[in-house]
Amino acid sequence: MRSTRNLVAAVGLVVCAALVAAGPADGLAQPASQDAVVLGVKVRFGGRYDDVRMCVATDAGVKGGIAADVSFFLDLGMTEDWTAHVDIPVMRPILFAAAFRMLQLEPSVSFQRRLRTDGAVDFVVGPTLGFSLHYGPDFESEPSGTGRRPSFFALGPTVGGYMGLDFKRPGESFNFQLGLTPYVTPLFSVGDPENHRGWVVGGLLDGSFRWK
């Protein structure tokens, strides 16, 4: 538990340090002059430690495993350099419901600061907040058969950060962004006789296609 708290603090310090190093946003009171609304698709892959939920990609009793998803996102330009990034996962909720009779939904919002350069790549950093909603068995369960354990509801807040490289591609209809999202989620079960609770700690490599 102490190591998890230390990780939460470390993620927060990294994000804060990046924002401080960036300095105050230029024209913070001015609306964004371009890219006010950007739509896109994000492909995500990584791994996680998870001592609550069943992982369909690992054996029963293993705490965690790989993490992958495809999501739609919306970028809302707040100022010239600050953007609200709204991420809605679609692949994992649909796949888990259809194939495993489970729900794992983890939408999030990031507040991202663009650090502009004179080259073809800008840096993007910022904190991420979201929530995790789970319905399904715990990590000791088999996906099906007699070894499948009872399902339960669990939820909790997600706190993390984003660090990325934006390949600007001026004059093109879309650009590409490659980023890293570390996160921590405490999970608490609801109406569960076994009172499941624990932590999810992970990271995702994000590839984002952004239509301008």
Secondary structure, DSSP 8 states (H G I E B T S, - for coil): -HHHHHHHHHHHHHHHHHHHHH-S-TTTTS--SS-SEEEEEEEEEEEEEESSB--TTS-TT---EEEEEEEEEEEEE-SSSEEEEEEEE-HHHHHHHHHHS-EEE--EEEEEEEE--SSSEEEEEEEEEEEEEEEE-BTT--SSGGG----EEEEEEEEEEEEEEEE--TTSSEEEEEEEEEEEEEEEEES-TT--EEEEEEEEEEEEEEE-
